[in-house]
Amino acid sequence: MRSLIFAAALLVSACAQTQAEPPSAPAQVDVSTLPLHIREDLAQRDAALAAPGVVAAGLGDTADLGAGLSVRPIDVLEDSRCPQNARCVWAGRLRLRVAVGGAVIEMSDDGGAVQTDHGAFELVAISPGPWTDWPDNQRTPYRFGFKRA
């Protein structure tokens, strides 16, 4: 009988340890600790994300562009944008997987407007910008600005 109770206690303990932790919010970056040129760039990018007609969304968030058109960034597939403090032969691009109207599509910052049944939209702003000197563990989460085309 003791062994049965002990086995049950072990099973309950094991189950408690395997329960998933609730998702935690992304770590907030103390922007004041970043170099001045990166802080200035982030401020400009924040302004572009807040421009009239632009709806911003992070990964997993939904940008509601109205009239049934919503865009949800799912994943960054490629970020090969040339850092602003470097010389590059190619400007690079950002490729993004998004959910639009029940479909999952790929788009990029150099791809122009995407046509849907509810109208066209485009990616018009991306934050953060590419820099070669981002401090370790100080990268801010991606945010994307979408606008009806």
N, C-alpha and C positions, 0 to 999 in steps of 0.2 A: 504494500500500500504506500509506504514511504517513497519507494522508487517511482510510483505512478504520480504522486504529488510533486516530487522533484522534477520529473520529466515535464509535467504540465507547467511548472514555474519556469523552467528553461525555455519552453516554447513561447510562453507569454513574453518573456524577456527578449528573446530573439525577434519576435514580431514587433515589439516596441522599438527596437533599434533599427529595423529596416523600414519604418514608416518614413515617407518622403518629407523632407523639410519644406515648409512653405517657401515659395520663391521670394528671394530678398530683392529689394530695390537696388538698382545699380548704384555703385559707390559714387558719391558726390565728390567731384574734384574741386579742391580749393583753388579757384582760378587766380586768386591773388598771388599764388606761389609760382605761377608760370612766367616765363620771360615776357617782357613788355611787348615785343613784336607779335607774339602768339596771342596775348590778351587783346591787342588792337585788332588782329585778324578775326578773333572770335566775336568781338563786338560788331565788326562789319558784317560778318556772316549771320549773327543774330538779327541785325537790322534787315538783311535780305529775307530771312525767314519770317519776319513780321511785316513785310511789305504788303500793301493793299492787294488783295486777291490771292495771296499765297497762304496755303494751309500747311503747317508743319507737323511732322510726325516722326517719331523715333521707330526703331525696329520693334515690331509687334504692335505698334499703335496704328490707329486708323485716321486718315485725313479725309474728312467729309467735304467734298467739293461741291455739294449741292446737286439737286435734280437727280438723285439716285446714283451719283458717281462717287464712289469711295475707293481709296487706295490704301493698302496696308503693306508697308515695307516688311519683308520677311527676312531677307538675308543679303549681306554684301558679298557678291561673288568675286569681285575684283576691285581693288583700289590701287591702281598703278599711276595715279595722278602725280605729276612731277612736283616734288617739294618746292615751295616758293623760294627757298634759299639754296637752290641748286640749279645747275644748268643741265638740261636734258635734251636729247635728240628728238624725243617724242613727248608730247604733252601728257600722254597717258589718259586714263579714263576711269570712271567708277561705274561698275556694272552692278545692278541691283535686281533681286527677285522680289516681285510684288504680287499681292492678291488684288484683283480687280473684278468685281461682279461675279464672283464664284470661280474665276479662272486664275491661274498663276502664270505670270509672264516675266520675261527678263527685259530690262530696259537699261539705258545708260545715259550718262550726262551729255553725251555727244550724239544721241539718237533722235533728237527732235520729239515731236508730239506722238502720243500713242492714241489711236482711235478706238473707242469702245461704243457699245450700243447706247450709252448715256452721254456721249460726247467725247471730245479729245482732251487730253491733259499732257503736261510735260513736267519734267524735273527741272526746277529753276534755281534751287539753292541746296547746298550741302555744307554741313558743319560736322566736324571741324575740318579745317583746311590741312593740306599735307605740309609737314615741316620735317626737316631732318633732325632737329634738335628738341623734339618733345622729351621732357623728362620721363624717366622710367616710371611706370605706374601712374602717370598723370594724364593719360589720354581721356578726353571727354567722349561720352557716348555719341554715336552718329545721330544726326537729325537731318531730315530731308524736307525741302519745300516743294510742294506741288501746286500747279496753277492750271486752270482751264486754258486750253489753247484756242 
